[in-house]
Amino acid sequence: MEKLFQLKEHGTTVRQEIIAGVTTFLTMAYIIFVNPSILSITGMDKGALITVTCLASAIGTAITAFWVNAPLAMAPGMGLNAFFTFTLVLGNGATWEQALGVVFISGVIFLALTFSGLREKIIDAIPSEIRLAVGAGIGLFIAFIGMQGMGLIVTNPATVVGLGKFNINVVLGLVGFAIMGFLEMKKIKGGILIGIVSTTVLGILFGAVELPTQIMSMPPSPAPIALKLDILGAIKPMFLGSIFSFMFVDLFDSLGTIMACAHEAEMIDEKGKIKNVSKILEADAVATVIGSLLGTSTTTTFVESASGIAVGGRTGLTALTTAVLFAVSLFFSPIIGIVPAFATAPALILVGVYMFKNLLDIDFHNIEVAIPCFLIIIMMPLTYSISIGISFGFISYILVCLFNGKMSHVKPIMWAIGFFSLVELMSK
């Protein structure tokens, strides 16, 4: 372990790293329940999705462990799985096979940008407030999806949306949200996971969930979705904007997580730069490509990694521990498979709350910033599309600078981004 992860150099021990890895797993294990729940709406096999979610998380996190030697975990990203299902498949009419092709292409481009050095130029071209607004908008969007998932918000022909009836599913969902919120306020590790399990148990007690016939079994076969991606079908003008949106969201989601975790994990060098940031992003892109081949939406670095870092995780051994636990989870699919939508929906709402906190760092007193940021945030849930929200934000930012005589604020790459955004809107 010392030879592989340089534990003494990082001031840590095997015990400390294992505890950190278990902590990270507990705080992000909800993805095993939530990701299949969201992606199965597209028609993908839910049993296969459980297996693939565990595999993609285990493989991506193991890559980080050995390639980067960092205490960061990876899994199919929240928000990105919603984009896959509700924007690309249900919104744009893509098949789930084509959507996997889009994820594959975005991962390959992301990888190429990372190796070429263009990644830094793209990051510099997009104002920080725009990046923050994207995170907040996705948070609002997935919270809206969560409210629909538990039946709290329903379709209303008079007002488009309305309040649902308080049946057993809605009540249990709200109880689950209350449990998660309480545990998170008390800073209890794994609060979201405990909330999902507790809500499922309550569902069993009240007859809303059927008990599984067994606790453990061999993992469901990934064959129904593995290697079923349609790359050629994804190479269409109508999907150009979606490819860019996947790449954009993955890039800044990963960067945000890395920046949030780097200081506490002592990953900052003497010049104030993040150590091995390129390697982390390379691992992220490789994990996305592998995930698309397995049959899941974009795999990205999880901000829940901060929980393991907070209890002492400093090296790849933390990540390896988390990866092993995801692999072990493969054999508990009968239990995972019974978890209902009203138990996972509260997790979406709470994750949305955390993502919405990005608003605190946006200066809404500055109208030049406020207009594009507001459009990004409001258009995502109203159009049921992450990419449309992003497109409106980029285009409005360029127009605001144009009308205000501040064209120097728009960097050349931003013009290209604006063009792709216009293509995205014109393809609707």
Phi, psi and chi 1 to 4 in degrees:
 res  aa     phi    psi   chi1   chi2   chi3   chi4
   1 MET       -  -40.5  -70.3  -60.4  175.8      -
   2 GLU   -62.4  -41.5  173.1   59.6   35.9      -
   3 LYS   -67.4  -39.2 -174.6  176.5  179.8 -179.6
   4 LEU   -73.9  -41.3  -84.6  173.9      -      -
   5 PHE  -119.3    1.7  -58.9  111.4      -      -
   6 GLN    49.6   56.9  -64.4   87.8   50.8      -
   7 LEU   -63.0  -44.4  -58.1  179.0      -      -
   8 LYS   -63.1  -40.6  -70.9 -178.8 -178.6  177.8
   9 GLU   -60.5  -32.5 -179.2 -177.0  -30.6      -
  10 HIS   -94.1    3.4  -70.9   85.6      -      -
  11 GLY    65.7   42.7      -      -      -      -
  12 THR  -138.4  176.4 -174.7      -      -      -
  13 THR  -132.0  166.4   63.1      -      -      -
  14 VAL   -59.7  -45.3  170.9      -      -      -
  15 ARG   -59.8  -45.9  179.9  178.6 -179.7  -85.1
  16 GLN   -62.4  -40.5 -176.7  172.0  -56.8      -
  17 GLU   -69.1  -39.4  -66.9  -69.2  -63.1      -
  18 ILE   -66.5  -43.4  -69.4  175.3      -      -
  19 ILE   -59.8  -42.0  -69.4  172.7      -      -
  20 ALA   -64.0  -40.9      -      -      -      -
  21 GLY   -65.3  -40.1      -      -      -      -
  22 VAL   -64.7  -40.8  172.1      -      -      -
  23 THR   -61.9  -45.9  -58.6      -      -      -
  24 THR   -59.9  -43.8  -63.3      -      -      -
  25 PHE   -60.7  -45.6  174.0   77.1      -      -
  26 LEU   -61.9  -35.2  -71.4  174.9      -      -
  27 THR   -79.5  -19.0   56.0      -      -      -
  28 MET  -118.2    2.4   64.2 -177.6  -72.1      -
  29 ALA   -64.2  -17.0      -      -      -      -
  30 TYR   -58.1  -23.7   67.8   86.1      -      -
  31 ILE   -63.7  -26.8 -163.0   64.6      -      -
  32 ILE   -63.4  -32.2  -57.9  172.8      -      -
  33 PHE   -87.9  -43.2  -54.2   94.0      -      -
  34 VAL   -75.8  -42.5  177.3      -      -      -
  35 ASN   -60.7  -49.2 -165.9   56.5      -      -
  36 PRO   -61.1  -34.9  -24.5   35.5      -      -
  37 SER   -62.0  -40.6  178.1      -      -      -
  38 ILE   -76.7  -48.6  -67.4  175.1      -      -
  39 LEU   -70.7  -28.2  -64.3 -173.2      -      -
  40 SER   -66.7  -17.3   61.8      -      -      -
  41 ILE   -62.4  -25.2  -63.9  171.3      -      -
  42 THR   -77.0   -8.8   66.3      -      -      -
  43 GLY   104.9   -0.7      -      -      -      -
  44 MET   -71.8  148.3  -59.6  173.1   76.8      -
  45 ASP   -66.8  123.1 -176.9  -89.4      -      -
  46 LYS   -68.5  -39.1 -170.8  172.4 -177.6  179.6
  47 GLY   -61.6  -44.7      -      -      -      -
  48 ALA   -63.1  -36.4      -      -      -      -
  49 LEU   -65.5  -36.2  -78.9  167.3      -      -
  50 ILE   -61.0  -47.0  -67.1  170.7      -      -
  51 THR   -61.9  -46.6  -63.0      -      -      -
  52 VAL   -66.8  -37.5  165.9      -      -      -
  53 THR   -61.5  -44.7  -60.9      -      -      -
  54 CYS   -64.9  -42.9  -68.1      -      -      -
  55 LEU   -65.3  -47.8  -77.4  174.6      -      -
  56 ALA   -61.7  -39.6      -      -      -      -
  57 SER   -67.6  -44.3  -57.3      -      -      -
  58 ALA   -64.9  -45.6      -      -      -      -
  59 ILE   -68.4  -47.6  -66.9  169.8      -      -
  60 GLY   -60.7  -42.2      -      -      -      -
  61 THR   -69.7  -36.2  -55.3      -      -      -
  62 ALA   -66.4  -36.4      -      -      -      -
  63 ILE   -60.5  -44.1  -69.6  171.9      -      -
  64 THR   -62.1  -40.0  -53.5      -      -      -
  65 ALA   -60.5  -49.4      -      -      -      -
  66 PHE   -89.3  -35.1  -66.8  111.7      -      -
  67 TRP   -81.8  -37.5  173.6 -116.9      -      -
  68 VAL  -107.5  -25.8 -170.6      -      -      -
  69 ASN    55.5   51.6 -169.3   22.6      -      -
  70 ALA  -127.4  150.3      -      -      -      -
  71 PRO   -83.0   48.6   32.5  -35.6      -      -
  72 LEU  -114.2  138.2  -59.4  173.0      -      -
  73 ALA  -110.9  151.8      -      -      -      -
  74 MET  -125.8  151.8  -65.6 -169.1 -175.4      -
  75 ALA  -166.6  166.7      -      -      -      -
  76 PRO   -55.7  125.8  -27.9   37.1      -      -
  77 GLY   -76.6  139.9      -      -      -      -
  78 MET   -69.0  142.8  -68.8  -61.5  -60.2      -
  79 GLY    91.4  -49.9      -      -      -      -
  80 LEU   -69.4  -36.0  -70.1  158.0      -      -
  81 ASN   -71.2  -31.7   48.8   15.8      -      -
  82 ALA   -68.7  -40.1      -      -      -      -
  83 PHE   -60.4  -45.3 -179.5   27.9      -      -
  84 PHE   -55.5  -49.0 -177.9  100.6      -      -
  85 THR   -79.1  -54.9  -63.2      -      -      -
  86 PHE   -87.3  -27.2  -61.9  102.7      -      -
  87 THR   -94.5  -55.6  -63.1      -      -      -
  88 LEU   -74.4  -46.6 -164.3   48.6      -      -
  89 VAL   -86.2  -59.3  177.2      -      -      -
  90 LEU   -74.3  -31.4  -59.5 -174.9      -      -
  91 GLY   -85.7  -49.0      -      -      -      -
  92 ASN   -92.6   -6.8  -75.9    6.9      -      -
  93 GLY    78.9   16.0      -      -      -      -
  94 ALA   -73.8  151.6      -      -      -      -
  95 THR   -76.9  160.4   64.1      -      -      -
  96 TRP   -66.4  -26.8   60.0  -97.9      -      -
  97 GLU   -65.2  -43.2  -67.5   91.0  -15.0      -
  98 GLN   -65.1  -38.4  -72.2  173.7  -37.7      -
  99 ALA   -62.0  -40.0      -      -      -      -
 100 LEU   -64.2  -35.4  -71.7  174.5      -      -
 101 GLY   -62.4  -40.2      -      -      -      -
 102 VAL   -62.5  -43.1  167.9      -      -      -
 103 VAL   -62.0  -43.5  173.0      -      -      -
 104 PHE   -60.1  -48.5  175.5   84.5      -      -
 105 ILE   -63.6  -42.5  -66.2  168.6      -      -
 106 SER   -63.1  -36.3   69.7      -      -      -
 107 GLY   -67.1  -41.2      -      -      -      -
 108 VAL   -64.5  -43.4  170.2      -      -      -
 109 ILE   -64.8  -42.3  -65.4  173.6      -      -
 110 PHE   -58.3  -43.5 -173.9   13.3      -      -
 111 LEU   -63.8  -43.6 -167.8   59.1      -      -
 112 ALA   -63.4  -41.6      -      -      -      -
 113 LEU   -64.2  -37.2  -71.0  174.2      -      -
 114 THR   -65.5  -44.5  -58.5      -      -      -
 115 PHE   -72.1  -30.0  -78.9  117.7      -      -
 116 SER   -83.1  -18.8   68.5      -      -      -
 117 GLY    92.1   -5.3      -      -      -      -
 118 LEU   -68.4  -22.0  -76.6  174.1      -      -
 119 ARG   -55.2  -45.0  172.3 -177.8   47.1   80.2
 120 GLU   -63.1  -37.8  -73.8   83.8   -2.6      -
 121 LYS   -67.3  -37.0  -65.9 -179.6 -180.0  178.9
 122 ILE   -66.0  -42.9  -66.7  174.6      -      -
 123 ILE   -59.3  -45.0  -65.7  167.3      -      -
 124 ASP   -68.1  -27.8  -67.9  -21.9      -      -
 125 ALA   -75.5  -25.0      -      -      -      -
 126 ILE   -99.5  121.0  -60.3  172.0      -      -
 127 PRO   -55.8  144.9  -22.9   33.0      -      -
 128 SER   -60.9  -33.9   59.2      -      -      -
 129 GLU   -64.3  -35.7  -68.0   89.9  -10.2      -
 130 ILE   -64.6  -42.0  -61.8  -69.2      -      -
 131 ARG   -62.3  -42.8  -57.5  176.9 -142.9  163.2
 132 LEU   -64.7  -38.6  -68.3  168.4      -      -
 133 ALA   -64.7  -35.8      -      -      -      -
 134 VAL   -60.9  -45.2  169.6      -      -      -
 135 GLY   -62.3  -42.8      -      -      -      -
 136 ALA   -65.9  -40.8      -      -      -      -
 137 GLY   -63.8  -41.8      -      -      -      -
 138 ILE   -64.4  -38.4  -67.3  173.7      -      -
 139 GLY   -59.8  -45.5      -      -      -      -
 140 LEU   -63.7  -40.2 -175.6   60.8      -      -
 141 PHE   -64.8  -48.4 -179.5   44.4      -      -
 142 ILE   -73.5  -26.9   63.8  174.3      -      -
 143 ALA   -65.2  -39.2      -      -      -      -
 144 PHE   -62.9  -42.4 -179.1   56.3      -      -
 145 ILE   -62.4  -41.2  -68.6  169.4      -      -
 146 GLY   -62.2  -41.1      -      -      -      -
 147 MET   -65.0  -36.0  -69.2  178.0 -176.5      -
 148 GLN   -68.8  -40.0  -73.6 -176.0  -51.4      -
 149 GLY   -61.3  -34.3      -      -      -      -
 150 MET   -90.1   -6.1   73.7  165.2   69.2      -
 151 GLY    88.1    8.9      -      -      -      -
 152 LEU   -70.7  -37.4 -177.3   63.7      -      -
 153 ILE  -113.4  130.8  -62.3  -65.0      -      -
 154 VAL  -132.2  167.5  -63.6      -      -      -
 155 THR   -68.8  137.2  -58.7      -      -      -
 156 ASN  -133.3  116.0 -173.4  -49.6      -      -
 157 PRO   -61.0  -25.3   18.5  -29.9      -      -
 158 ALA   -83.7  -37.3      -      -      -      -
 159 THR  -122.3   12.9   60.0      -      -      -
 160 VAL    75.3  -56.8 -176.7      -      -      -
 161 VAL  -128.8  158.2  -65.1      -      -      -
 162 GLY  -157.0  176.7      -      -      -      -
 163 LEU   -78.8  132.5 -173.6   66.1      -      -
 164 GLY   -79.3  171.8      -      -      -      -
 165 LYS   -76.9  146.4  -66.0 -179.1  179.5  179.3
 166 PHE   -85.6   73.7  -80.5   74.8      -      -
 167 ASN   -86.3 -175.9   55.7   31.2      -      -
 168 ILE   -60.9  -37.6 -173.8   65.2      -      -
 169 ASN   -65.4  -44.0  -71.9    6.5      -      -
 170 VAL   -64.9  -44.9  173.2      -      -      -
 171 VAL   -62.1  -45.4  171.1      -      -      -
 172 LEU   -64.8  -37.7  -71.4  175.3      -      -
 173 GLY   -61.7  -43.1      -      -      -      -
 174 LEU   -67.0  -37.7  -70.0  172.6      -      -
 175 VAL   -62.5  -42.8  169.7      -      -      -
 176 GLY   -61.2  -41.0      -      -      -      -
 177 PHE   -64.4  -39.7 -178.5   64.9      -      -
 178 ALA   -63.3  -41.7      -      -      -      -
 179 ILE   -62.1  -48.3  -67.4  170.9      -      -
 180 MET   -60.4  -45.2  -68.5  177.6 -163.9      -
 181 GLY   -61.8  -42.1      -      -      -      -
 182 PHE   -63.4  -46.9  174.7   78.4      -      -
 183 LEU   -64.5  -38.7  -66.0  173.7      -      -
 184 GLU   -67.2  -39.2  -69.6  -65.0  -51.5      -
 185 MET   -63.1  -34.7  -76.6 -171.2  -72.3      -
 186 LYS   -84.3    1.7  -65.5  -61.5 -179.0 -178.2
 187 LYS    57.4   38.7  -58.7 -171.9 -177.4  -57.3
 188 ILE   -85.0  125.7  -65.0  173.3      -      -
 189 LYS   -62.0  138.0  -57.3  -60.6 -178.6 -174.7
 190 GLY    76.2   26.0      -      -      -      -
 191 GLY   -58.4  -41.1      -      -      -      -
 192 ILE   -65.7  -45.0  -67.8  177.9      -      -
 193 LEU   -62.9  -44.0  177.6   62.4      -      -
 194 ILE   -61.2  -40.1  -65.9  169.5      -      -
 195 GLY   -62.9  -42.1      -      -      -      -
 196 ILE   -63.2  -46.2  -69.7  173.7      -      -
 197 VAL   -64.4  -44.0  172.8      -      -      -
 198 SER   -62.8  -42.3  -59.9      -      -      -
 199 THR   -66.3  -37.7  -51.9      -      -      -
 200 THR   -65.1  -42.2  -58.1      -      -      -
 201 VAL   -61.9  -42.9  170.6      -      -      -
 202 LEU   -62.3  -38.0  -72.0  172.2      -      -
 203 GLY   -61.9  -38.0      -      -      -      -
 204 ILE   -66.2  -44.9  -67.9  170.5      -      -
 205 LEU   -63.1  -34.6  -65.6  175.9      -      -
 206 PHE   -95.1    9.2  -76.6   93.7      -      -
 207 GLY    76.4   15.3      -      -      -      -
 208 ALA   -92.3   -9.4      -      -      -      -
 209 VAL  -136.3  136.2  176.4      -      -      -
 210 GLU   -90.0  140.0  -68.7 -174.5    9.1      -
 211 LEU   -67.8  146.4  -78.1  168.1      -      -
 212 PRO   -74.0  155.6   29.0  -35.1      -      -
 213 THR   -78.9  -18.0   55.5      -      -      -
 214 GLN  -150.8  160.7   51.7 -172.5  -13.6      -
 215 ILE   -92.6  -42.8  -64.4  175.1      -      -
 216 MET  -119.6  152.9  -65.9 -178.4   65.7      -
 217 SER  -163.9  170.8   71.9      -      -      -
 218 MET   -65.6  146.1  -70.0  -59.1  -67.4      -
 219 PRO   -59.6  143.3  -19.6   31.0      -      -
 220 PRO   -58.2  146.9  -21.7   31.9      -      -
 221 SER   -67.0  134.9  171.1      -      -      -
 222 PRO   -80.0   -1.6   30.4  -34.2      -      -
 223 ALA   -52.5  -37.4      -      -      -      -
 224 PRO   -60.9  -21.3  -25.7   36.3      -      -
 225 ILE  -127.3  -20.2   56.9  175.7      -      -
 226 ALA   -66.9  135.3      -      -      -      -
 227 LEU    58.6   24.2  -60.0  177.0      -      -
 228 LYS   -99.5    7.9  -65.7  -66.8 -165.6  -62.0
 229 LEU   -65.7  144.2   66.7  168.0      -      -
 230 ASP  -109.7   89.5 -177.4    2.7      -      -
 231 ILE   -70.0  -44.5  -61.3  172.7      -      -
 232 LEU   -63.7  -38.3  -67.9  178.1      -      -
 233 GLY   -67.8  -21.2      -      -      -      -
 234 ALA   -84.3  -14.4      -      -      -      -
 235 ILE   -87.9   74.2  -54.1  174.5      -      -
 236 LYS  -134.6  148.4  -67.9 -178.7  178.1  179.4
 237 PRO   -53.8  -35.5  -27.0   34.9      -      -
 238 MET   -66.9  -16.9   64.5 -178.3  -67.2      -
 239 PHE  -103.4    0.2  -64.1  138.0      -      -
 240 LEU   -59.3  -46.3  -77.6  177.9      -      -
 241 GLY   -62.5  -37.7      -      -      -      -
 242 SER   -68.2  -39.0  -63.3      -      -      -
 243 ILE   -60.2  -46.5  -69.1  171.0      -      -
 244 PHE   -63.0  -42.7  171.0   76.2      -      -
 245 SER   -62.9  -43.6  -65.4      -      -      -
 246 PHE   -58.0  -47.3  -96.3  121.6      -      -
 247 MET   -63.9  -43.3 -173.7 -174.8   67.7      -
 248 PHE   -63.2  -51.5  171.3   83.3      -      -
 249 VAL   -63.4  -42.0  175.5      -      -      -
 250 ASP   -62.8  -44.0 -172.4   18.6      -      -
 251 LEU   -59.3  -51.1  173.5   61.9      -      -
 252 PHE   -81.1  -25.2  -69.9  107.5      -      -
 253 ASP   -64.4  -45.1 -171.4   40.2      -      -
 254 SER   -65.4  -45.2  -61.4      -      -      -
 255 LEU   -62.1  -41.7  -83.1  174.3      -      -
 256 GLY   -61.0  -42.7      -      -      -      -
 257 THR   -65.1  -44.8  -63.9      -      -      -
 258 ILE   -61.5  -45.3  -65.9  163.7      -      -
 259 MET   -64.6  -37.1  -72.0 -173.3  -73.9      -
 260 ALA   -68.0  -31.8      -      -      -      -
 261 CYS   -96.3  -21.6  -62.8      -      -      -
 262 ALA   -61.3  -45.0      -      -      -      -
 263 HIS   -65.1  -48.0  -75.8  -82.7      -      -
 264 GLU   -68.9  -28.9 -169.2  163.2   -4.1      -
 265 ALA   -84.4    2.8      -      -      -      -
 266 GLU    57.7   46.2  -61.0  172.2    6.4      -
 267 MET  -104.6   19.1  -66.9  166.2   59.7      -
 268 ILE  -102.9  130.6  -54.4  -64.7      -      -
 269 ASP   -85.1 -177.7   62.9   21.5      -      -
 270 GLU   -65.8  -18.6   59.9  -82.5    1.3      -
 271 LYS   -92.3    3.2  -64.8 -179.3  179.9  178.4
 272 GLY    83.7    9.9      -      -      -      -
 273 LYS   -98.9  154.5  -65.8 -175.3  176.9 -179.0
 274 ILE   -75.0  127.1  -60.2  171.0      -      -
 275 LYS   -67.6  137.1  -62.8  176.4 -176.3  176.2
 276 ASN    57.4   29.1  -65.7  -34.2      -      -
 277 VAL   -61.9  -36.4   64.9      -      -      -
 278 SER   -65.4  -39.9  -68.9      -      -      -
 279 LYS   -64.1  -38.9  -86.2 -168.5  169.8 -175.3
 280 ILE   -62.8  -44.6  -62.3  170.0      -      -
 281 LEU   -69.1  -33.3  -68.4  171.8      -      -
 282 GLU   -64.1  -44.7  -72.1  163.4   10.6      -
 283 ALA   -61.0  -40.2      -      -      -      -
 284 ASP   -60.5  -46.1 -168.0  -63.6      -      -
 285 ALA   -66.9  -41.9      -      -      -      -
 286 VAL   -62.3  -41.3  169.8      -      -      -
 287 ALA   -63.2  -36.2      -      -      -      -
 288 THR   -64.2  -44.9  -69.1      -      -      -
 289 VAL   -62.4  -46.3  172.4      -      -      -
 290 ILE   -62.1  -43.8  -67.5  172.1      -      -
 291 GLY   -59.6  -41.2      -      -      -      -
 292 SER   -66.1  -34.8   67.0      -      -      -
 293 LEU   -68.4  -38.1  -66.7  170.3      -      -
 294 LEU   -69.2  -37.3  -71.4  170.5      -      -
 295 GLY   122.5   39.1      -      -      -      -
 296 THR  -137.6  166.0 -174.1      -      -      -
 297 SER   -71.4 -179.5   54.6      -      -      -
 298 THR   -52.4  127.3  -55.3      -      -      -
 299 THR   -90.7  132.4  -57.4      -      -      -
 300 THR  -142.9  168.5 -171.2      -      -      -
 301 THR   -72.4  130.9  -49.3      -      -      -
 302 PHE   -94.4  132.4 -103.9   53.2      -      -
 303 VAL   -66.9  -19.6   74.1      -      -      -
 304 GLU   -62.5  -12.0  -77.5   82.2   -3.0      -
 305 SER   -57.0  -26.3  -56.9      -      -      -
 306 ALA   -61.8  -27.6      -      -      -      -
 307 SER   -66.9  -40.9   62.8      -      -      -
 308 GLY   -70.0  -37.7      -      -      -      -
 309 ILE   -63.3  -37.5  -68.5  169.6      -      -
 310 ALA   -63.2  -26.5      -      -      -      -
 311 VAL  -101.4   15.2  -62.9      -      -      -
 312 GLY   115.7    1.5      -      -      -      -
 313 GLY   -65.4  127.8      -      -      -      -
 314 ARG  -133.5  -14.6  -66.3  -67.2  180.0  -89.8
 315 THR  -132.7 -177.9   73.7      -      -      -
 316 GLY   -66.8  -14.7      -      -      -      -
 317 LEU   -65.6  -33.3 -178.9   54.4      -      -
 318 THR   -59.6  -48.1  -66.4      -      -      -
 319 ALA   -64.5  -40.2      -      -      -      -
 320 LEU   -62.5  -40.6  179.9   59.8      -      -
 321 THR   -60.1  -45.0  -57.7      -      -      -
 322 THR   -62.1  -42.3  -56.1      -      -      -
 323 ALA   -61.5  -42.9      -      -      -      -
 324 VAL   -61.8  -41.1  169.4      -      -      -
 325 LEU   -66.7  -36.3  -70.0  172.0      -      -
 326 PHE   -63.9  -38.7  -89.8  114.9      -      -
 327 ALA   -65.0  -41.1      -      -      -      -
 328 VAL   -63.4  -35.4  170.9      -      -      -
 329 SER   -60.6  -20.6  -60.1      -      -      -
 330 LEU   -55.1  -29.0  -78.5  165.9      -      -
 331 PHE   -92.2    7.5  -59.9   94.4      -      -
 332 PHE  -117.2   28.7  -67.9   89.2      -      -
 333 SER   -61.9  -31.4   57.9      -      -      -
 334 PRO   -59.3  -38.9  -26.1   35.9      -      -
 335 ILE   -71.6  -44.3  -65.6  176.4      -      -
 336 ILE   -61.6  -37.2  -63.0  169.3      -      -
 337 GLY   -66.9  -21.4      -      -      -      -
 338 ILE   -88.1   -9.9   69.0  163.2      -      -
 339 VAL   -63.4  120.7  175.8      -      -      -
 340 PRO   -82.4  167.3   31.7  -34.8      -      -
 341 ALA   -63.0  -34.3      -      -      -      -
 342 PHE   -72.1  -11.4   63.0   76.1      -      -
 343 ALA   -90.4  -32.2      -      -      -      -
 344 THR   -87.9  -25.0   56.1      -      -      -
 345 ALA   -58.3  -42.5      -      -      -      -
 346 PRO   -59.9  -30.5  -23.7   34.1      -      -
 347 ALA   -64.0  -38.6      -      -      -      -
 348 LEU   -62.4  -42.1  -64.1 -179.9      -      -
 349 ILE   -64.0  -44.5  -59.7  172.2      -      -
 350 LEU   -67.9  -40.1 -169.3   57.3      -      -
 351 VAL   -62.5  -37.5  171.3      -      -      -
 352 GLY   -61.2  -39.2      -      -      -      -
 353 VAL   -59.9  -45.9  170.3      -      -      -
 354 TYR   -63.6  -40.7  -79.5  120.0      -      -
 355 MET   -70.7  -30.3  -63.8  179.2   75.2      -
 356 PHE   -70.8  -16.6 -155.4   64.0      -      -
 357 LYS   -64.0  -13.5  -69.8 -169.5  -65.4 -173.5
 358 ASN   -58.2  -23.9  -73.5  -17.9      -      -
 359 LEU   -58.8  -27.2  -74.3  178.7      -      -
 360 LEU   -60.3  -26.4  -66.8  171.3      -      -
 361 ASP  -100.8   10.9  -62.8  -45.1      -      -
 362 ILE  -104.7  129.1  -60.1  174.6      -      -
 363 ASP   -86.0   91.3 -178.4   13.0      -      -
 364 PHE   -77.5   -4.0  -83.1   97.0      -      -
 365 HIS   -74.0  -22.6  -68.0   99.3      -      -
 366 ASN   -89.9  107.6 -178.4   -5.4      -      -
 367 ILE   -62.9  -28.4 -164.4   66.8      -      -
 368 GLU   -65.1  -31.9  -64.4  173.9   14.5      -
 369 VAL   -86.1  -39.7  169.7      -      -      -
 370 ALA   -61.7  -42.2      -      -      -      -
 371 ILE   -62.0  -57.8  -70.6  174.3      -      -
 372 PRO   -63.6  -37.0   19.0  -29.8      -      -
 373 CYS   -66.8  -42.8  -71.0      -      -      -
 374 PHE   -62.5  -42.7  176.8   76.7      -      -
 375 LEU   -63.1  -40.4  -72.7  174.3      -      -
 376 ILE   -59.1  -49.7  -72.3  172.0      -      -
 377 ILE   -67.0  -44.2  -66.6  164.9      -      -
 378 ILE   -79.7  -31.3 -162.2   67.6      -      -
 379 MET   -76.4  -24.7  -68.4  -59.2  -73.7      -
 380 MET   -61.7  -55.0  -76.6 -173.3 -171.7      -
 381 PRO   -72.3  -33.8   23.6  -33.1      -      -
 382 LEU   -70.0  -33.5  -70.3 -175.8      -      -
 383 THR   -98.2   -3.1   61.9      -      -      -
 384 TYR    57.7   39.5 -133.4   71.0      -      -
 385 SER  -150.9  121.0  170.2      -      -      -
 386 ILE   -68.0  -42.8  -67.5  169.6      -      -
 387 SER   -66.2  -37.1   60.8      -      -      -
 388 ILE   -65.5  -41.3  -70.6  178.0      -      -
 389 GLY   -60.0  -45.3      -      -      -      -
 390 ILE   -62.0  -44.1  -68.3  173.1      -      -
 391 SER   -61.3  -46.2  -63.0      -      -      -
 392 PHE   -59.9  -39.5  -94.3   95.4      -      -
 393 GLY   -65.1  -46.9      -      -      -      -
 394 PHE   -65.1  -46.5  -74.1  154.3      -      -
 395 ILE   -63.9  -43.0  -66.6  169.7      -      -
 396 SER   -66.7  -33.5   63.1      -      -      -
 397 TYR   -63.1  -45.5  171.9   74.9      -      -
 398 ILE   -62.8  -42.6  -67.0  172.0      -      -
 399 LEU   -66.6  -40.1  -69.7  176.8      -      -
 400 VAL   -60.7  -44.7  165.0      -      -      -
 401 CYS   -64.1  -38.3  -69.3      -      -      -
 402 LEU   -63.8  -49.3  176.8   64.6      -      -
 403 PHE   -70.3  -23.8  -64.8  149.1      -      -
 404 ASN   -97.6    7.6 -152.6   27.9      -      -
 405 GLY    67.5   30.7      -      -      -      -
 406 LYS  -121.9   48.1  -64.5 -175.7  177.1 -179.8
 407 MET   -63.6  -23.4  -67.6  -52.5  -60.7      -
 408 SER   -64.9  -19.1   60.0      -      -      -
 409 HIS   -74.6  -19.1  -70.7 -166.6      -      -
 410 VAL   -93.2  109.2 -176.4      -      -      -
 411 LYS   -77.3  154.5  -62.6 -175.4  179.4 -179.0
 412 PRO   -50.2  -42.0  -28.7   35.6      -      -
 413 ILE   -64.8  -30.0  -70.1  180.0      -      -
 414 MET   -65.2  -31.4 -166.6   64.2 -174.5      -
 415 TRP   -63.4  -41.9  -74.9  104.3      -      -
 416 ALA   -64.5  -40.2      -      -      -      -
 417 ILE   -62.7  -41.9  -67.2  171.5      -      -
 418 GLY   -62.2  -37.6      -      -      -      -
 419 PHE   -63.9  -46.5  170.5   76.1      -      -
 420 PHE   -63.2  -33.6  -78.7  113.9      -      -
 421 SER   -65.9  -40.1  -62.9      -      -      -
 422 LEU   -66.5  -38.9 -172.3   60.1      -      -
 423 VAL   -60.5  -40.5  169.3      -      -      -
 424 GLU   -60.4  -45.1  168.3   73.8    2.3      -
 425 LEU   -71.1  -38.2  -67.2 -179.8      -      -
 426 MET   -68.5  -22.7  -64.6  -66.3  -72.9      -
 427 SER   -80.1   -8.6   68.0      -      -      -
 428 LYS   -76.4      -  -59.6  -58.2  178.5 -174.3
